[in-house]
Amino acid sequence: MSSVSSNRRVWLRLAGLALASAVYGSTAGCVSDARPIVELVSQVPRVTAAPKTPTTSPHNEAATVQKTEAASQTTIIGTSVEGRPIACRTLGDGPDVTLFIATIHGNEFAGTSLLERLGDYLADCPELLVGRRVVLIPLANPDGFAYRTRHNAQHVDLNRNFPAGNWLHNSRSGESPLSEPESQALHDLLHMHQPHRVITIHETLACIDYDGPGEPLAQAMAAQSDLPVRKLGGLPGSLGSYFSKAFDRPIVTVELRRSAHQTREDDLWNCYREMLLAAITFQESKIAVASE
């Protein structure tokens, strides 16, 4: 891996922790990739504000853009209840858009390292970005991640807080749809990028679920992994229930195995790399893009 890619990976570790350090003066550690993912968890620093405009990496952004032959930037799309940043990395500037989201449940964090590795891999493989845009949210629930809890700091399940037709009014789902700043940030991101497919990474059901017209995509991803396709059904106020109806586009939920966050990062990446790439190169959506 190039020094530029390595530097970027350190900066993106835990989805914006080092960015917060650069902007707000906090510090964050760097741990060897050879350690289990659970050992990479450290306290996510709080911040009092977050920029709404693209933020430049403290490393050589220009060199990275030149290498990938496509636009590449990391921004802060919002902050959590307690002020922790929600980072978004975008690679490529093509019309075909794939959005990946990890750790919307703070205690299901194996996907964070997978998306960090995916970003680095794409930066080193510019041919995969031709005609494409890949948007990565490695850490959607930084407060829950910091406390190792499913919910955010207000005890709301972010994956029950979207304005789907089946949203339920209860303490778990929030006072109202999009009552939480984290789900609002993701909602705004969806409408900004208008992704042609969305992939969310969860644990622990060991399957690939889908909503909307997502079965072909789910099958394509399952063919590149050890996870079977299993339809779980639309959950009240979930991102899957919302996006599939509002956009009429596929959304796939990857449920990693229970042991995923105890798996060494390199092993996890080697196991699921081709599955993630299959989502990006999925052919059926390219036809839809060409017709728009």
Secondary structure as GFF3:
##gff-version 3
##sequence-region A 1 292
A	DSSP	alpha_helix	3	12	.	.	.	ID=ss1
A	DSSP	alpha_helix	17	24	.	.	.	ID=ss2
A	DSSP	three_ten_helix	37	40	.	.	.	ID=ss3
A	DSSP	alpha_helix	61	68	.	.	.	ID=ss4
A	DSSP	beta_strand	72	79	.	.	.	ID=ss5
A	DSSP	beta_strand	85	91	.	.	.	ID=ss6
A	DSSP	beta_strand	96	102	.	.	.	ID=ss7
A	DSSP	alpha_helix	110	124	.	.	.	ID=ss8
A	DSSP	three_ten_helix	126	129	.	.	.	ID=ss9
A	DSSP	beta_strand	132	137	.	.	.	ID=ss10
A	DSSP	alpha_helix	142	147	.	.	.	ID=ss11
A	DSSP	three_ten_helix	158	160	.	.	.	ID=ss12
A	DSSP	alpha_helix	181	193	.	.	.	ID=ss13
A	DSSP	beta_strand	197	211	.	.	.	ID=ss14
A	DSSP	alpha_helix	215	222	.	.	.	ID=ss15
A	DSSP	alpha_helix	239	247	.	.	.	ID=ss16
A	DSSP	beta_strand	251	257	.	.	.	ID=ss17
A	DSSP	three_ten_helix	260	262	.	.	.	ID=ss18
A	DSSP	alpha_helix	265	280	.	.	.	ID=ss19
A	DSSP	alpha_helix	284	291	.	.	.	ID=ss20
###
